[in-house]
Amino acid sequence: MVRAFACCLALAVLAGPVSACINDSELPHHEREFRSQYTRKASPPMRTPPAPMARWPLVVAGGSMLASAAVVLVGARARG
């Protein structure tokens, strides 16, 4: 149980800087886009369509399967 917690903690700690590196590669494009929007005056606000909800059931199902598998594995190791 302690090993599983330690692995999850290590993964969470190491995953943080990765997202910063991924976002850093997109920075020049976003900065250029921001500057072009900032210099324009009296432009109408852009409306983005809402995100599709079609994939949420798959995300929930996948997450619940991963969580249940983790509970089963931890329970099996605790018993034997």
C-alpha positions, 0 to 999 in steps of 0.5 A, a space after each residue: 500500500 505504501 509503495 502504491 502511494 509512493 508511486 502515485 506521489 512520485 508520478 504526480 510530482 514528476 508530471 508537473 514540470 512536463 506540462 510546463 514544458 509542453 505549454 512552453 512550446 506553444 508560447 510564441 504562437 499564443 503570444 503573437 495571437 495575444 498581441 494581434 488581438 490586443 492591438 486591434 480596437 473595437 473588434 467583436 468578441 469571438 464566440 467559441 462553440 461549447 465543447 462536445 460532450 460525446 467523449 465524457 462517458 468514455 472518459 468516465 468509464 476509462 477512469 472508473 476502470 483504472 480506479 477499480 483495477 487499482 483497488 483490486 490490485 492493492 486488495 490482492 497484495 494486502 491479502 497475500 
